């Protein structure tokens, strides 16, 4: 942790404490602002000055064993946010401590492993209490081209006026990484563009509007219905877990993912989020094109796996429903 509490109740950063030590003005007792237990000062060569709980002490409000990347990332992000932003502010109503807090924006720099349950718990707690959780990924979780995204990487995708987006931080180059134009192709996997922003005092004013900057559209591979259907068939033959579950759900409703109208295999606006699940949603619609949205939505909820806590599921599926109707009407007129 970068912040500790002195005996008089004042908060002090690792850098400030190091300066106080050099002047022989440092207090002797330091405690964790979250749990109140004693912490020790660390001033190693590889990590920036920080504090840590003593061995075997537990503190649910803060992760222990912080890496050099995590410590450096928090200092970089503090430079990016307005001056009133706080490092490691303890939120007693949540028993959580975001890496940084500015008003209702809770910033989490995630560069080490976290269980899906813990991620969901922290995110849910922020949302219930009216905080906006902004997860920023470290080097370990940054997406790469041609690679399958980890569960956490996809789960922290946010919505903005510019579309779906993802944020990362390169602490060595001191650059904030903005991933945008997110899409998915059955052959290529996740598609995206990335804009690098140098961390600086003037960045925050335009931070949430990087999509307004000029950038070239991401070239998309050609989409072939016959090839996509074949890819689905191969996924079923290899017993891919997600596809087997989806096909089983369709069988129970009297359908087959490989025997649908051609429009069901076309690319969609929410393809990045849903990937192959989009075919299942279109199957649901094709069973009864006159169905009202809420009835279809309740069925869709049962069919879907939805890890995106930061996105409005009903809003996304309303767009899928509207697109299904558009595609079905076009196909009916041919």
N, C-alpha and C positions, 0 to 999 in steps of 0.2 A: 504494500500500500504506500501511497505517496504522502498521505496525511495522517498525523497522529494528534492526540490531545494531551496538552501539558497539564500539570497538576492544578494550575489555576483555571483550567477549563478552556483555554485558548487553543485553537487549531494551529498546527505548524507543519510546513512541508519539509520533505527530506532535505532540499537545498537550503532552506532557511535554518534548519537544525544544524547542518554542517557548518554554516557560517557562524552560528552561535557557539558551536564547539570551538572554532578557531579563535574566538574572542573570550573563551572560558565563561560564557554566559548561558550555557545550555542547562536546562533543568534536568534533574536526575530521573524522575518518574514520568513515563509516557504510557498512555493507554490507547486502546482501539476506540475510535469514536462510535463504533457500532455496538460492540459487546461490553466495553468497559474493562476488558482484561489487559494486562501488561503487554507491551510490545517492546521490541529492541530495535535499535538503529543499525542499519547496514550501509556501508559505504565502500563497496568493493570496486574493483577495477573494471569489471565487465558490465555492471549494472549501475544505473544512476542511483543517487542516494534515496533510500526508501526505508520503510519500517516493516517488521514482520512479527507475527505472534510467536511466543515462545513455543518450544517443541511440545507437541501433543495437545495444544489448545485448539478448541473448535470454535469457529465463528461462522454462522450461517449467512451473515450479511456480506461476507467477502471471501473470495476464492483465495486459497493459499498457494504457495509455490509459484509466485508470479515470475514469468519469464522476462528476460531483458526486452524482448519485443513488446510485451504488454506494458511494461513500465514506460518505455520510450513512446509508445503509442498514445498513452494518456497525456503525456506532456505535450505532444504534437497537437492533439485534439483540443487541449486547453488553449493553445495559441490560435486555433481556428475559430473558437466560439467567442461570443462577446465577453467583455471583462467581468461581468457579474456571474458568469458560469462558475460552478463549484466542482472541485474534485472530490469524488468519493463521498458525496453527501448522503448521510444515513437517513432512510425513510422508515420511521418506526411503524407506520401503519402497514408496511409491507415486510418489515424485517429484511429489507434488501438495501443494497448500496450500489447504485449505478456508477460506472466509471466516472461519468461527468453528468451534471444536471444543470440545465438552463431553463428556468421557468418550469414548464411541464414537459420539456424534452429530456428524456432519460437516454443517455448515450452509453452503449455497451460495446466495447472493443473486444471481439471474440477471436482469440488466436490460439486457444488450447481447447482440448476436447470438452464437450458438455453433453450429457445424456439428453435424449429427446424429451424425456419427462421433465428434466430440470429446465430446459429451454422453454417448454410450454408453460411451466409453472411461473417462471419469471415474467414471460411475456403477458400471460393472462393477468397476473397481479397488477402489472403496469396499466393495462387497458381498463381493468375494472375500477381502478382508482383514478382514472382520468389522465394518466401520463401517456405520452407518445413515445414508445420505445424505438430507438434508432440503432439497429444492430449494424456494426461495421466489422467486416471480416479481416482477419490477419492473413499472413502468407499461407498458412496451412489450408485454408478453406477457399482461396481465390479460385474461380473457375478457369479452366484452360480449354483451349480448342480441341475438339475431338475426344474430350474426356466426359464421363458421366458425372454430373454434379452430385455432391454429397447431399444428404438429407437436410443438413443445416444450411448449406449454401442456398438451396431452393427455398427453404422455409423463411428466410429473412428478406425475401423480395418484397418491395414496397410498391405502392401505387402513388403516382404523382400526376399533375396535369399533363406532363410529357409522356406518360405511359408507365409501364412497369420498369422498375429500376432496382439496382443492387449497388451497395457501397463497400469498398475495401480500402485498406491503408497499407502503403509500403513505407515502413518506418526507416529503411535504409536510404531510400531516395527522397523521403519526406514528401510523398505525394498521396493525395486522396484519389482513389480510383472510382470512377463513376461508370457503371455498366448499364447500357441502355439499348434500345431497339432489340429487346429480348424476343427470341422466336425459337421454334423447334422444327426439325426436319427428320423424317423417319430414317434417312440414311446418314445424315451428318450429326444428329443430336442437337444440343443447344447451340443457338446462334446468337451473337451479340456484338455490340461495338463497345469500346471502352475509351473514355476520355480521362486523361490524367490532369489533376489540378494540384499545383504546388501549394503546400500549406503556407498560408500567410495571413496577416491581420486583416487584409481587405477582402478575403475570400467569402466570408460568411454572408455578406450582403446579397450575393448572387448565388449562394450555395444551392438553394432548392430550385433554381431555374436554369440548370446547365443545359437542359434540352433546347433552350432558345438559342444556344450557340449554333453556328453553322457547322454541320458535319455531313459527310457523305452517307447516303443510305447504305445499309448493309446488303451486299449482293446475296440473293437467295438462290439455292439450287433449284433446278426444275423439279416439279412435283408431278409424278405419274400415278394415276389411280391404280392401274394394273400392278405396278411395282410395289405400291404401298400395300395393296391387298396381299401380295405374295409375302411381304415382310411380316404382316400380321400372322399369316399362315405359318411361317417359320418360327415366330415367337411362340405360337401355340404348340407346334411340334416339339420345340425344345423345352416346353413346359415352364415358360417364364412365369414366375409367381403372379405378377400383376395381371397378365393376360389370362391365365387360367381362372383367376377369381372373377374377372370381368366376363369371360365367356360363360362361366357357370351361372352368373346372375342373369345373363341374357337367355340361356337355355331355360331357366325357370319361368321366363316370361314368353317362351315359345319362339325365341329368335336365335340367330346364328350370326356372329360378327363377320363371317366371311361371305354371307349371302344377302347383302343389303343393297339398296339402290346406289348407283354411282355417286350421287351427291353426298352420301354419308362419308365418303372417303376423301372429299376435297379438303384442302387446308383451311383452318379457321382463325378467327381473330384471337381466340384464347388458346391457341395451339401450344404455346410455351408452357402454360400452367397445366393443361390437361393431357398433353401428349396423346397416347393411344386411347385414353379414357373418353376422348371426344367422340370417337366412333360409337361407344356405348350410349352416350347421351343422345346422339342422333338416332340411334335405334329406338330409344324410348319415344322420341318424338314421332318417328315414322309409324309406330303402332297406332297412333291416333293424332293426326295432324291438327284436329280441331280441339285438342285438349286445352284447358285453361292453364295459365302459367303456374299457379300455386299447386295444382294437382301434379303437374309434371315435375315441379321443383321438389316436392316431397319424395317422389320416386327417385329423382336424381341424387338427392342427399344420401339415400341408402346405397346407391351404386358407387358413389365416389369415395376415394381416399383424398382427404383435404388437409395438408400440413401447413397451409398458408394462414397463420393467425393474424397477420398484418393486413390481409385483404378481406373485403366484404364478399363472402361466398354468394349471397343472394344476388348482389349486383353483377358479379361475374357470370352467374348462371342465367340471369335475365338477358344478358348480351348473347349468350349461347342460344337461348330459346328464340330470340329475335332472328338470329342468323339462320337457325334451322328453318324457321318459317320462310325466310327469304329464299333459301336454297330450294326448299320443297316447292314453293310457288314457281320459281324459274324452271325447275325440272318438269312440273306439271304442264307448263305452257309449250314444251318442246314436242 
